[in-house]
Amino acid sequence: MQLTDFLTTDRIACNVSAHSKKRALEELSELISHDQQSISATDIFDCLLSRERLGGTGIGFGVAIPHGRLKDSDHTTAALVQLNHGIDFDAIDNQPVDLLFALVVPEQATEDHLKILALLAAMFKDDKLRSHLREAKNPDQIMQIIRDWQHHS
């Protein structure tokens, strides 16, 4: 399984200004929905926000992985946002979050969902990778960093 199967450069945003968790989730929802015919940004936002209410998705090291299952979706989709400054995201280490990787999967995709979350957790534990993602200037650079990490892991 490759992250690049469901993350494309048009769903990556760099140097984004978001001053709250809500605004960051809206940004991610807009990125995910822009090329979806049957799913709106509002549907995605509601899905991500519902999951956040169950427990924060800030995994530490300045990273959050908001995720959820969508009833009307038939495929996995992701977005990545690099913020220009960290925001409070209720992370487990209480540190501000500046890298967000959102994941939306079909409602019935339980096993795939867990495999992808495990892959993301492993990826974001890599200090060097996080540093490179923060230094990236555009979506193409971010995609290459992810491709390189997957190739070598």
N, C-alpha and C positions, 0 to 999 in steps of 0.2 A: 504494500500500500504506500503510495506516494502522496505527500501533502499537495503537490502540484497537480494532482488529479482533480482537486476541488477548490484550489486557490489559484486565481489568475491575477496578472498585473493590474487589471482594471478593478480589482477588488482589494487593492492595497493603497493606502494613503500615508504619505510621509509629512512630518512637521505639522500635524494637525493641532489646532487650538481648541481644546475642549476643557471647560472649567469644572465639569461635574461628571459623575458616573452616568447620569441620565443623558447628557449631551454626547458622551463617548458611545453609549449604546445606540443612540439615534444615528450617529455617524456610521457605525458598523452596519446597522440595519439598512441604511440607504445604499451602502456599498454592495451588500448582498442582494438587495432587491432590484437594483437597476437593470439587470438583464433577465429578470424572472417575469414571465407573463402572468402566472396564476397566484403569485404571492406578493403582497404589498410590504412596504417598509414598516407599516404599522403592525401587520401580522408578525413580522420578524421581531420588532421591538417588543411587542407584548410577550412573545415567546421567551426572549432573552431576559426581560425584566421579571417574568414569573419565576424563572430559574434562580435569578439573583435573590429573590425574596426567600427562597428556600435555604440559601446560604451563599455567602460571597464566593466568587470564582477567582479572586486574587490569590495566586499560588505562591507569591513571594518573589523576591528579586526584581520587583518593579513590573511584574507580568500578571495579566489576568487572561483567563480563557472563558469568556462568557459563552454559554452553549445552551442548546435546547432542541426539543423535538417538535417538528411542525406536522400537523395533521394532513395538510394538503400538499405536502412536498413529496416528490418521488426520487429525489437525489440529494446527496450531501453537498453543501456549499459552505465556503468559508470566506472570511475577510480579515485583513490585518491592518491595524492602525498604529502608527508610531506618533506619539504625542510630542509636542514641543516642550512640554513640562509635565511632571507627574501630578496625578490627581488622587484624591482619597477614593479607594475602591474596596474598602473593608478587607484588605489583604491579610492573610494569616500572619505575616510578619509586621503588620501595621505600617509598611512602607508605601509611599506613593507609587502609583502604577503609571508607566509611560509606554508600555507595549501591550497591545490587546489583540488577541487572536480569537475571533468569534467563529463558532461552528454551529451550523443548523443541519440537522439530519431528519430523514423521514421518521414519522412516529414509531414505526415498527422496527427501526434499525438499531436495536439495543446493542447487539454484539459489536457491530461496526463502530458505533458511537463510542463504546468503551475502549476499543482498540485505538481509535484516533486520539482520544483524550490521553491514553497512556503514551502514545508516540509524542504528542505535544508536550507532555510533562517531561519526558526524557530530553526532548530538544531544548526546552527552556531552562533545564538545569545546567546547560553548557555555558559557562561564563563567557568564553570567547564568542560564541554565537550571539549571545545577548548584546555584547559589546558591538559586534559588527552590525547587528540590526539597528542599534541606536545611532551608529555612525552613517548608515546608508542615506543617500541623498534622494533616491527615487525608487519607484516600485520594481524596476528592472534589477537594480542592485539587490533589493531584498529577495526577489525570486532566486537570483543566483546564489545568494548566501544560503538559502534553504535547500536548493538543489545540491550544493556542495556538501552541506551537512548530511543530507540523506545519503549521498553517494559514499561518504566516508564513515557512516555509522553502521 
